[in-house]
Amino acid sequence: MSPSTDVASFHTYLSSARRIVALCGAGLSASSGLPTFRGAGGMWRNYDVMRLATPEAFKRDPGLVWQFYSMRRHMALQVTPNKAHYALAELARKHPAFLTLTQNVDGLSVRANHPNDSIRYLHGSLFALRCSGYLCDYVDDQNFADPIVPSLAVPMAKKTVEQRAPGPASGQSDGGTPTEETLVYDESVELQALQLSDLPVCPKCQQNILRPGVVWFGENLDLDMMDGIEHWLEQPADLCIVIGTSGLVYPAAGYAHRVKELGGKVAIVDLDVSSGGWSSNIFDWVFEGDATKIVPEILKPLIGDM
């Protein structure tokens, strides 16, 4: 049987669901205007993220890696949470058994005031900091300083933008309005060769530099967090809502399959469901389109109008 696109039938099931889990990916934040790292400025287009987001890269050139993550932090702070982030946060406040599992590291769920006890950041956060030393346990889960230290300031340049008002009838410019200055990434600035003394130092041990609190390629997800998710899922969920994730990354994708296998139902919200790696028979509902419009609408019975 093909999955349904009927919002009314989803609303009926949602209203009776006792345990709900949301699985979120990059599509949740797409409408906030957050670009991928290759949109982070021309200076990064010649770099392979696989060579930057690794423990080996950080050991080899921590200054380069920190400049990359400082750019990503800065970009994330230039956008705001969208209505889908706020809808999930509101559901977390109103539903006693709701858990969000997000693969996003952009900090937008935090800034949407999503209750921390009902969300798990599978891949960490750009705005978390950890000591890079093995013997120090320092962690700062929410550091939104921009820049963290002066040497990591993102290069910006002023750009003059002409603001033209439309003509009275045709919609064409009248050519007479003034210009204004705005800040843009300065792609002409070369990356600096930073020293260890230029990078943020752990305030606890005062010996090691801090590192971004994200999960790099080759690293394991946080075991305590994973155990907590397993414990939450011991009581089967009635509903899994997949939002903007391809189903190609595990263990995240496996949670939706588990809900389905244990008798629950699965819905997906995505711009293009067919482009992912999901099996065709996992979904009971498919809602294709912009998450910022669809998520508040399908959650309306529990969160009201937003």
Summary of the structure (lengths in Angstrom):
residues: 306
radius of gyration: 21.8
end to end distance: 33.1
largest distance: 69.5
contacts: 893
relative contact order: 0.21
helix: 35%
strand: 20%
